[in-house]
Amino acid sequence: MARSESRPVVKLRSTAGTGHTYVTRKNRRNDPDRLVLRKYDPVAREHVPYREER
Protein backbone atom coordinates (compact mmCIF):
# COMPACT_ATOMS: atom_id res chain seq x y z
CA MET A 1 0.00 0.00 0.00
CA ALA A 2 1.18 3.50 -0.80
CA ARG A 3 1.60 6.11 1.89
CA SER A 4 -1.29 8.50 2.17
CA GLU A 5 -0.81 12.09 1.04
CA SER A 6 -3.19 13.28 3.77
CA ARG A 7 -0.54 12.40 6.42
CA PRO A 8 2.74 14.00 5.28
CA VAL A 9 5.98 13.92 7.26
CA VAL A 10 6.73 17.36 8.75
CA LYS A 11 9.74 18.79 10.57
CA LEU A 12 9.18 20.71 13.80
CA ARG A 13 11.91 23.27 14.59
CA SER A 14 12.51 24.77 18.03
CA THR A 15 11.59 28.44 18.52
CA ALA A 16 14.38 28.79 21.10
CA GLY A 17 16.90 29.25 18.28
CA THR A 18 18.91 26.11 19.09
CA GLY A 19 18.31 24.45 15.72
CA HIS A 20 16.89 21.27 17.28
CA THR A 21 14.17 19.49 15.26
CA TYR A 22 11.61 16.74 15.72
CA VAL A 23 10.04 14.74 12.86
CA THR A 24 6.38 13.72 12.97
CA ARG A 25 3.32 13.15 10.78
CA LYS A 26 0.21 15.28 10.64
CA ASN A 27 -3.29 14.89 9.28
CA ARG A 28 -3.89 17.66 6.71
CA ARG A 29 -7.66 17.31 7.00
CA ASN A 30 -7.67 18.05 10.76
CA ASP A 31 -4.69 20.47 10.83
CA PRO A 32 -4.49 22.42 7.55
CA ASP A 33 -2.46 25.24 9.16
CA ARG A 34 1.10 25.03 10.39
CA LEU A 35 1.45 22.79 13.41
CA VAL A 36 2.72 24.21 16.74
CA LEU A 37 3.52 21.77 19.57
CA ARG A 38 5.13 22.42 22.94
CA LYS A 39 7.97 19.89 23.28
CA TYR A 40 11.21 19.45 25.21
CA ASP A 41 14.34 21.04 23.72
CA PRO A 42 17.38 19.14 25.05
CA VAL A 43 19.78 21.92 24.00
CA ALA A 44 17.87 24.65 25.86
CA ARG A 45 16.84 22.13 28.56
CA GLU A 46 13.25 23.36 28.74
CA HIS A 47 9.88 22.93 27.04
CA VAL A 48 9.43 25.37 24.16
CA PRO A 49 7.02 25.71 21.23
CA TYR A 50 8.07 23.85 18.09
CA ARG A 51 6.72 25.15 14.76
CA GLU A 52 6.25 23.27 11.51
CA GLU A 53 8.82 23.94 8.79
CA ARG A 54 7.96 23.93 5.10
Buried (B, 14 or more C-beta within 10 A) or exposed (E): EEEEEEEEEBEBBBBBEBEBEBEEEBEEEEEEEEBEEEEEBEEBEEEBEBEBEE
